[in-house]
Amino acid sequence: MSDLIRLGENACRAKYKAQALTTDKKNKVLVKCAASLKERAEEILKANEKDLETAAANGMKEAMIDRLRLTAERIDGISEGIVQVSELPDPIGEVLDEWERPNGIRIKKVRVPMGVIGIIYESRPNVTADAFSLTFKAGSACILKGGSDAIESNKAIVRVLRDVLTSEGLDADILQLIEDTDRAVTTEFMKMKQYVDVLIPRGGAGLIRAVVENSLIPVIETGTGNCHVYVDKDADLDMAVEIVFNAKTQRISVCNACESLVVHSAVLESFLPKLKEKLSSKNVELRCDAASLGVLGDGATAATEEDFGKEYLDYILSVKTVDSVEEAVDHINRYSTHHSETIVTENKKAAEYFLEGVDAACVYVNVSTRFTDGFEFGFGAEIGISTQKLHARGPMGLREITSYKYEITGSGQVRG
């Protein structure tokens, strides 16, 4: 029996233990997990340091190292996310709908656990704890496959969480980590349809594409983020500068960072120099179309067609000039990855047109794209940001990783 098959069988056994847990028990375990992560932070940070040293030796880019890095503050944040999940309403058992048929049969549509959830992700070790807390609260078992870059960090976090499960008298196999970092193992994992009910990839475009193209397990696609900010002709330009600066530079390595700027031609000359001055503090490179390049001159470089559709994850921003909100929406829909898009405007009609016309999971008015996040939406931790439309879209919290069933009650009815 292969190690993967053993993990699959363990998960199928454990999922029934997970779905039988009461809300109080789940919450108690989660609170203890949050406390244990903080208590054993030094152990986790030592493991993370090994991963960081390996990453640096392998020439990993700083943006990717930032995704990998844990600090005491980030562990506190992970812990707080788990506590938030414990405080959320338990979706399991929620009656979504109920009705009675003319023959007296009573039907209820009830929310139930998904079963076994597989998650394949890359360098962010915080996903390990986030994924466990959400799947556990949602009554499911999970099998995690992190990237080789974070293997030591992931093993340390899983060790802490499994110790809590054991100490609470639960089946530790409610949470399992695939420790083999061979890519062939990842491919094999994608074929385990008989054990895993849904597979969620979380990472870069290459990982997501590989999972979507190779998995035999149903996939919830979490997409990359070519996120736009559109500065309308009726924008508060000071507000626009702050929103773009935050969306681009607050944390460059995340999928909800702004990668593309769209500016109405009427405010191009008054807005761009002001924005460039602000962005220069972070040495942001602007890759511009002809009109915006004409305003900025030597302070920018010419954009290629590829620039308008690229997720840089770097201090680089493409700039496109448009003559109307309609043109802005057309441009965004052409190049968007359907993640998060923002308009900055004081014009209500323009805002409504943007909200209705942009095809993305999250569409904002006068808000930074950085708020597309389960924590910021009040979901606690998140599994990821879904950019697809079937089953889940946007930040995926508890409800998005559940299913439902019909419960039918009668008094002896038979079908004629």
SULBEL-V308201 format. One line per field, one symbol per residue. psi: psi as a letter, one per 40 degrees, with the letter a starting at -180 (. if undefined). A space follows every 50 residues. Layout:
psi = ???
This chain:
psi = hiddddddddddddddddeeiidddddddddddddddddfdddddddddd dddddddefiidddddddhiidddddddddddddddeihhehehhdiiih ideehhhhhhhiidchhhhhibeheddddddddddddeeiiihhgiiddf dddddddddddddddddefihdedhihhehehdddddddeefdedhdihh ihaidddddddddeheihhhhhiigghihhhidfihdddddddddddded heeieeihdhhhhhddedddddddddddddeefhhhhiidddddddbeei ihiidddeehhdfigihihhhieiddddddddddeiefchiihhiehddd dddddddhgidhhihfiieeeghdddeeeaiidahheaehdihahhadde fiaiihhhhafeiih.
